[in-house]
């Protein structure tokens, strides 16, 4: 999968994926969505972002989860 808006550089941001060299972590965008913020709110908080950055952040997070085997917790 191609992610043109995501930058990963081991010498910047401790190797965390971030948006287009803006040093806004993908995790920050995903957390904002998870907290219920809509695109308008996120774009207001980070005026340098574009809607496509939000979409690609979510796609990147989904792909990252697909690539990992997550531990299962037994439910009682």
PAPABA-322033 format. One record per atom (N, C-alpha, C, O): residue number from 1; residue in one letter; atom name; x, y, z. Coordinates in pm, whole numbers. Example, Ala and Ser with C-alpha at 12.3 -4.5 7.8 and 13.67 -1.06 7.14 Angstrom:
<marvexs>
MARVEX  num  residu  atome      px      py      pz
MARVEX    1       A      N    1319    -569     780
MARVEX    1       A     CA    1230    -450     780
MARVEX    1       A      C    1320    -330     780
MARVEX    1       A      O    1424    -332     846
MARVEX    2       S      N    1285    -225     708
MARVEX    2       S     CA    1367    -106     714
MARVEX    2       S      C    1290       3     787
MARVEX    2       S      O    1341     114     804
</marvexs>
This chain:
<marvexs>
MARVEX  num  residu  atome      px      py      pz
MARVEX    1       X      N      85    -117       0
MARVEX    1       X     CA       0       0       0
MARVEX    1       X      C      89     124       0
MARVEX    1       X      O     190     127      71
MARVEX    2       X      N      54     223     -77
MARVEX    2       X     CA     133     345     -90
MARVEX    2       X      C      76     455      -2
MARVEX    2       X      O     -44     483      -4
MARVEX    3       X      N     163     518      77
MARVEX    3       X     CA     122     628     165
MARVEX    3       X      C     205     750     131
MARVEX    3       X      O     315     768     184
MARVEX    4       X      N     154     834      44
MARVEX    4       X     CA     230     950      -2
MARVEX    4       X      C     230    1065      98
MARVEX    4       X      O     314    1155      87
MARVEX    5       X      N     140    1064     194
MARVEX    5       X     CA     131    1173     290
MARVEX    5       X      C     195    1141     425
MARVEX    5       X      O     200    1227     513
MARVEX    6       X      N     245    1018     440
MARVEX    6       X     CA     303     975     566
MARVEX    6       X      C     455     971     552
MARVEX    6       X      O     507     914     456
MARVEX    7       X      N     525    1030     648
MARVEX    7       X     CA     671    1030     651
MARVEX    7       X      C     716     945     768
MARVEX    7       X      O     665     958     880
MARVEX    8       X      N     813     857     742
MARVEX    8       X     CA     877     782     849
MARVEX    8       X      C    1027     797     831
MARVEX    8       X      O    1083     755     730
MARVEX    9       X      N    1090     858     929
MARVEX    9       X     CA    1234     883     924
MARVEX    9       X      C    1290     848    1061
MARVEX    9       X      O    1249     907    1161
MARVEX   10       X      N    1382     752    1068
MARVEX   10       X     CA    1433     710    1199
MARVEX   10       X      C    1506     821    1274
MARVEX   10       X      O    1529     810    1394
MARVEX   11       X      N    1543     928    1205
MARVEX   11       X     CA    1614    1039    1267
MARVEX   11       X      C    1524    1155    1306
MARVEX   11       X      O    1572    1256    1359
MARVEX   12       X      N    1395    1143    1282
MARVEX   12       X     CA    1300    1247    1320
MARVEX   12       X      C    1183    1183    1395
MARVEX   12       X      O    1139    1074    1360
MARVEX   13       X      N    1136    1250    1494
MARVEX   13       X     CA    1019    1206    1570
MARVEX   13       X      C    1039    1064    1626
MARVEX   13       X      O     942     989    1640
MARVEX   14       X      N    1162    1029    1658
MARVEX   14       X     CA    1194     895    1710
MARVEX   14       X      C    1143     783    1621
MARVEX   14       X      O    1110     675    1669
MARVEX   15       X      N    1137     809    1492
MARVEX   15       X     CA    1094     707    1397
MARVEX   15       X      C     944     688    1388
MARVEX   15       X      O     897     600    1315
MARVEX   16       X      N     868     770    1461
MARVEX   16       X     CA     721     759    1456
MARVEX   16       X      C     672     814    1322
MARVEX   16       X      O     728     911    1271
MARVEX   17       X      N     568     753    1266
MARVEX   17       X     CA     511     806    1141
MARVEX   17       X      C     442     941    1167
MARVEX   17       X      O     373     959    1267
MARVEX   18       X      N     464    1032    1075
MARVEX   18       X     CA     403    1164    1088
MARVEX   18       X      C     358    1214     951
MARVEX   18       X      O     389    1154     848
MARVEX   19       X      N     285    1324     952
MARVEX   19       X     CA     222    1376     831
MARVEX   19       X      C     317    1464     751
MARVEX   19       X      O     370    1562     803
MARVEX   20       X      N     338    1429     625
MARVEX   20       X     CA     406    1509     522
MARVEX   20       X      C     521    1596     571
MARVEX   20       X      O     537    1707     520
MARVEX   21       X      N     599    1552     662
MARVEX   21       X     CA     709    1634     710
MARVEX   21       X      C     665    1745     803
MARVEX   21       X      O     748    1828     842
MARVEX   22       X      N     539    1749     841
MARVEX   22       X     CA     488    1855     930
MARVEX   22       X      C     516    1826    1077
MARVEX   22       X      O     494    1912    1162
MARVEX   23       X      N     563    1706    1106
MARVEX   23       X     CA     589    1664    1243
MARVEX   23       X      C     462    1658    1328
MARVEX   23       X      O     465    1683    1448
MARVEX   24       X      N     353    1626    1263
MARVEX   24       X     CA     227    1597    1333
MARVEX   24       X      C     212    1446    1328
MARVEX   24       X      O     190    1390    1220
MARVEX   25       X      N     224    1378    1443
MARVEX   25       X     CA     220    1232    1442
MARVEX   25       X      C      87    1176    1392
MARVEX   25       X      O     -20    1229    1422
MARVEX   26       X      N      97    1067    1318
MARVEX   26       X     CA     -23     996    1273
MARVEX   26       X      C    -106     957    1396
MARVEX   26       X      O    -229     965    1393
MARVEX   27       X      N     -40     914    1502
MARVEX   27       X     CA    -110     873    1624
MARVEX   27       X      C    -195     987    1681
MARVEX   27       X      O    -302     962    1736
MARVEX   28       X      N    -149    1108    1669
MARVEX   28       X     CA    -226    1223    1719
MARVEX   28       X      C    -355    1238    1641
MARVEX   28       X      O    -461    1260    1699
MARVEX   29       X      N    -347    1226    1510
MARVEX   29       X     CA    -466    1238    1425
MARVEX   29       X      C    -564    1125    1454
MARVEX   29       X      O    -684    1149    1467
MARVEX   30       X      N    -513    1003    1464
MARVEX   30       X     CA    -600     888    1492
MARVEX   30       X      C    -667     904    1629
MARVEX   30       X      O    -785     874    1643
MARVEX   31       X      N    -593     952    1727
MARVEX   31       X     CA    -651     973    1861
MARVEX   31       X      C    -760    1079    1858
MARVEX   31       X      O    -862    1066    1926
MARVEX   32       X      N    -741    1183    1780
MARVEX   32       X     CA    -842    1289    1770
MARVEX   32       X      C    -972    1233    1711
MARVEX   32       X      O   -1081    1266    1757
MARVEX   33       X      N    -959    1150    1609
MARVEX   33       X     CA   -1076    1086    1549
MARVEX   33       X      C   -1143     995    1652
MARVEX   33       X      O   -1265     995    1666
MARVEX   34       X      N   -1062     918    1724
MARVEX   34       X     CA   -1116     826    1825
MARVEX   34       X      C   -1189     900    1936
MARVEX   34       X      O   -1284     847    1994
MARVEX   35       X      N   -1146    1021    1965
MARVEX   35       X     CA   -1211    1102    2069
MARVEX   35       X      C   -1338    1170    2019
MARVEX   35       X      O   -1406    1239    2094
MARVEX   36       X      N   -1369    1150    1892
MARVEX   36       X     CA   -1494    1202    1839
MARVEX   36       X      C   -1482    1334    1765
MARVEX   36       X      O   -1584    1393    1727
MARVEX   37       X      N   -1361    1381    1743
MARVEX   37       X     CA   -1344    1506    1668
MARVEX   37       X      C   -1374    1480    1521
MARVEX   37       X      O   -1337    1377    1466
MARVEX   38       X      N   -1442    1575    1459
MARVEX   38       X     CA   -1469    1562    1315
MARVEX   38       X      C   -1356    1629    1236
MARVEX   38       X      O   -1269    1695    1293
MARVEX   39       X      N   -1360    1612    1105
MARVEX   39       X     CA   -1255    1667    1019
MARVEX   39       X      C   -1239    1818    1037
MARVEX   39       X      O   -1127    1869    1041
MARVEX   40       X      N   -1350    1888    1049
MARVEX   40       X     CA   -1345    2033    1064
MARVEX   40       X      C   -1271    2073    1190
MARVEX   40       X      O   -1190    2166    1188
MARVEX   41       X      N   -1298    2003    1301
MARVEX   41       X     CA   -1231    2033    1427
MARVEX   41       X      C   -1081    2005    1419
MARVEX   41       X      O    -999    2083    1468
MARVEX   42       X      N   -1046    1892    1357
MARVEX   42       X     CA    -905    1855    1345
MARVEX   42       X      C    -831    1954    1256
MARVEX   42       X      O    -720    1996    1289
MARVEX   43       X      N    -892    1992    1146
MARVEX   43       X     CA    -829    2089    1056
MARVEX   43       X      C    -816    2226    1121
MARVEX   43       X      O    -722    2300    1091
MARVEX   44       X      N    -909    2261    1209
MARVEX   44       X     CA    -899    2388    1282
MARVEX   44       X      C    -785    2383    1383
MARVEX   44       X      O    -716    2482    1404
MARVEX   45       X      N    -765    2267    1444
MARVEX   45       X     CA    -658    2251    1543
MARVEX   45       X      C    -520    2250    1476
MARVEX   45       X      O    -421    2296    1534
MARVEX   46       X      N    -514    2198    1354
MARVEX   46       X     CA    -389    2190    1278
MARVEX   46       X      C    -413    2246    1138
MARVEX   46       X      O    -438    2170    1045
MARVEX   47       X      N    -405    2378    1123
MARVEX   47       X     CA    -437    2442     995
MARVEX   47       X      C    -352    2396     876
MARVEX   47       X      O    -394    2410     761
MARVEX   48       X      N    -233    2342     902
MARVEX   48       X     CA    -148    2294     792
MARVEX   48       X      C    -194    2160     736
MARVEX   48       X      O    -149    2119     629
MARVEX   49       X      N    -282    2091     808
MARVEX   49       X     CA    -333    1962     761
MARVEX   49       X      C    -434    1981     649
MARVEX   49       X      O    -494    2087     634
MARVEX   50       X      N    -451    1875     572
MARVEX   50       X     CA    -555    1868     470
MARVEX   50       X      C    -641    1745     500
MARVEX   50       X      O    -596    1653     568
MARVEX   51       X      N    -763    1745     450
MARVEX   51       X     CA    -853    1632     474
MARVEX   51       X      C    -788    1500     432
MARVEX   51       X      O    -805    1398     500
MARVEX   52       X      N    -716    1501     323
MARVEX   52       X     CA    -647    1381     277
MARVEX   52       X      C    -547    1326     378
MARVEX   52       X      O    -522    1206     383
MARVEX   53       X      N    -489    1414     460
MARVEX   53       X     CA    -397    1370     564
MARVEX   53       X      C    -470    1288     670
MARVEX   53       X      O    -417    1190     721
MARVEX   54       X      N    -591    1329     703
MARVEX   54       X     CA    -671    1257     802
MARVEX   54       X      C    -708    1119     748
MARVEX   54       X      O    -695    1018     817
MARVEX   55       X      N    -754    1117     625
MARVEX   55       X     CA    -794     991     562
MARVEX   55       X      C    -675     896     555
MARVEX   55       X      O    -687     778     589
MARVEX   56       X      N    -561     947     512
MARVEX   56       X     CA    -444     860     499
MARVEX   56       X      C    -392     815     635
MARVEX   56       X      O    -339     704     647
MARVEX   57       X      N    -406     897     738
MARVEX   57       X     CA    -367     856     873
MARVEX   57       X      C    -448     735     919
MARVEX   57       X      O    -394     642     978
MARVEX   58       X      N    -577     739     892
MARVEX   58       X     CA    -663     626     930
MARVEX   58       X      C    -630     502     849
MARVEX   58       X      O    -627     391     903
MARVEX   59       X      N    -604     518     721
MARVEX   59       X     CA    -565     405     637
MARVEX   59       X      C    -433     345     685
MARVEX   59       X      O    -417     223     689
MARVEX   60       X      N    -339     431     721
MARVEX   60       X     CA    -209     387     770
MARVEX   60       X      C    -225     308     900
MARVEX   60       X      O    -165     202     917
MARVEX   61       X      N    -305     360     991
MARVEX   61       X     CA    -328     291    1119
MARVEX   61       X      C    -393     155    1097
MARVEX   61       X      O    -355      57    1161
MARVEX   62       X      N    -489     148    1007
MARVEX   62       X     CA    -555      20     977
MARVEX   62       X      C    -455     -79     920
MARVEX   62       X      O    -455    -196     958
MARVEX   63       X      N    -371     -34     831
MARVEX   63       X     CA    -271    -123     771
MARVEX   63       X      C    -169    -168     875
MARVEX   63       X      O    -127    -283     874
MARVEX   64       X      N    -129     -78     964
MARVEX   64       X     CA     -33    -114    1070
MARVEX   64       X      C     -91    -224    1159
MARVEX   64       X      O     -18    -314    1201
MARVEX   65       X      N    -219    -217    1189
MARVEX   65       X     CA    -281    -321    1271
MARVEX   65       X      C    -292    -453    1196
MARVEX   65       X      O    -278    -559    1257
MARVEX   66       X      N    -314    -448    1067
MARVEX   66       X     CA    -319    -571     987
MARVEX   66       X      C    -185    -644     986
MARVEX   66       X      O    -180    -766     977
MARVEX   67       X      N     -78    -568     997
MARVEX   67       X     CA      56    -624     988
MARVEX   67       X      C     105    -684    1120
MARVEX   67       X      O     209    -749    1123
MARVEX   68       X      N      32    -663    1228
MARVEX   68       X     CA      76    -711    1359
MARVEX   68       X      C     -19    -817    1412
MARVEX   68       X      O    -139    -815    1387
MARVEX   69       X      N      39    -908    1484
MARVEX   69       X     CA     -44   -1005    1554
MARVEX   69       X      C     -69    -949    1693
MARVEX   69       X      O      23    -939    1774
MARVEX   70       X      N    -192    -912    1720
MARVEX   70       X     CA    -226    -853    1848
MARVEX   70       X      C    -257    -961    1951
MARVEX   70       X      O    -317   -1063    1918
MARVEX   71       X      N    -215    -938    2074
MARVEX   71       X     CA    -246   -1037    2178
MARVEX   71       X      C    -396   -1039    2207
MARVEX   71       X      O    -460    -934    2212
MARVEX   72       X      N    -449   -1157    2226
MARVEX   72       X     CA    -590   -1172    2259
MARVEX   72       X      C    -603   -1181    2411
MARVEX   72       X      O    -524   -1247    2478
MARVEX   73       X      N    -703   -1116    2463
MARVEX   73       X     CA    -730   -1120    2605
MARVEX   73       X      C    -857   -1201    2624
MARVEX   73       X      O    -960   -1173    2561
MARVEX   74       X      N    -850   -1300    2708
MARVEX   74       X     CA    -966   -1385    2734
MARVEX   74       X      C   -1069   -1306    2814
MARVEX   74       X      O   -1037   -1246    2916
MARVEX   75       X      N   -1190   -1308    2768
MARVEX   75       X     CA   -1300   -1241    2839
MARVEX   75       X      C   -1366   -1341    2932
MARVEX   75       X      O   -1389   -1456    2894
MARVEX   76       X      N   -1395   -1299    3052
MARVEX   76       X     CA   -1459   -1389    3149
MARVEX   76       X      C   -1608   -1395    3127
MARVEX   76       X      O   -1678   -1466    3199
</marvexs>
